[in-house]
Amino acid sequence: MQFALAEGREILARTPTILEAWLRDLPDAWVHGTEGPGTWSPYQVVGHLLHGERSDWLPRIQITLSSEAERRFAPFDREAMLREHADTPLPDLLRAFRNAREDNLALLSALDIRETHFSRTAIHPVFGEVTLSQLLATWVAHDLSHLSQISRTMAKQYREAVGPWRQFLSVMDR
């Protein structure tokens, strides 16, 4: 599927609602469970999404669209949420994420991005040259990836409880 901004926006606009419906008012065992050492809980994923919303996607889009000769992205701290949001109640994180996403989608609309802008490039600190289209598609895929991660993490909380049905639940061993 080729990237289309209008279609991508549809996913980006729905992510906060999905997270709120899914996670709000759940017991801590669901929200703070992980897949094991070094993995993230659904709570931490929401913090990560919020951090990215505040410091990654729109700044990088603006850099890519700028007329500056040097269009280079700053590195992104993928684990900043472990420090920044360690004690924030989940309802507050969800609300902050919703507000940040709504603000970013409004800013995205104000940028009036056209398909002719999709080939604009900037320099990523790891990948080198990337296009605006790749960046925008990654924003959408990033949301979907983390929704999948939350689902997998929550399913694994019942890994042993499902008994022999585990053989039919491939998510349990991913």
Secondary structure, 3 states (H helix, E strand, C coil): CCCCHHHHHHHHHHHHHHHHHHHCCCCHHHHHCCCCCCCCCHHHHHHHHHHHHHHCHHHHHHHHHCCCCCCECCCCCCCCHHHHCCCCCHHHHHHHHHHHHHHHHHHHHHCCCCHHHCCCEEEECCCEEEEHHHHHHHHHHHHHHHHHHHHHHHHHHHCCCCHHHHHHCHHHHC
